[in-house]
């Protein structure tokens, strides 16, 4: 090979190597070159999800007191949604776990144990009835958690327990108020018929204690059992006396049967009942026999009785409108008891710091003062866990299938 040829060949090789080298460099990613994030892109804010505050509710959703438990559960469900939509309690959602006690004290005890041991509830609302409420007390004390009862027996707070509170007007309030009404009607002799459940038995004891001192004679005393379907025999015995009125103390659906049986027997003397009958279920069950029935209860049935210029009236009307829109009917007094029970617990929670215990919650509920509820204005103390007065009551009469103020 000649020298010129060799030189030409070497030049071509150098040119080829240069091309390969340049191509290889172009294929290597440039160090540190990344796609920049837009400077104006907002960072996502992750909100802290707080654990729920869990409350138990033992209600009579079946059995004799189902007419009480249904509006109570309706109310709690509606109000819990409202509370959570507004941010819950200091950012914690409220969760309520429901148990049906079937209007049976033993079932209520088992339900309470489940809520405590399985669900670790901070407090329990319920039960709907006095017997179930009292039956739950052993489990409440074992766990040391507060209980807010929706039942009206005097024994619930008179047999004082620092853990137990009560939202309805107790028999100790309602019976003296009823006695005053009876005396104003110049009635001095009554026939008394009560159910054998917790509320009726409690009422019987209070009536027997207070009536004689008020100048009212109980000329006949009869009882019936929850679930009974005919009280004609008991009423026939009362009819045979000189009783001027029948006083019926019961919160169950059997109360409507008493009214019907009186009508069937042609008994024309007045029928006077308890605050446990302040529900549409009684009027519907008794039909025409409900006409003229009289009873004392809270003001929610005719909200103008709160006084239209009061905070109580505004709270009640707001509740009535929301309940009626959601469920297609106005709330009764039992719905009101549940409203009060829930908010007494929730408002106490709001006043506490993070990490509070059930013991702290109990103490804070007891500090409740001037809480405007549906049943009245609640003020608790170390010795009073009912917190209501007779000023929270009015007397009603059923007329044309509706409630009016009794004369």
Secondary structure, DSSP 8 states (H G I E B T S, - for coil): --HHHHHHHHHHHHHHHHHHHHHHHHHS--TT------TT------------EEEEEEE--SSTTHHHHHHHHHHHHHHHHHHHHTTTBTTB-EEEEEEE-TT-HHHHHHHHHHHHHTT--SEEEE-SSHHHHHHTHHHHHHHT-EEEE----THHHHS--TTEEE-S--HHHHHHHHHHHHHHTT--EEEEEEESSHHHHHHHHHHHHHTGGGT-EEEEEEEE-TT----HHHHHHHHTTT-SEEEEE--STHHHHHHHHHHHTT--SEEEE-GGG-SHHHHHHHGGGGTT-EEEE-GGGGGGGG-TTSHHHHHHHHHHHHHHHHHSS---HHHHHHHHHHHHHHHHHHTS-TT--HHHHHHHHHT--SEE-SS-EE---SS-SS---GGG-EEEEEETTEEEE--
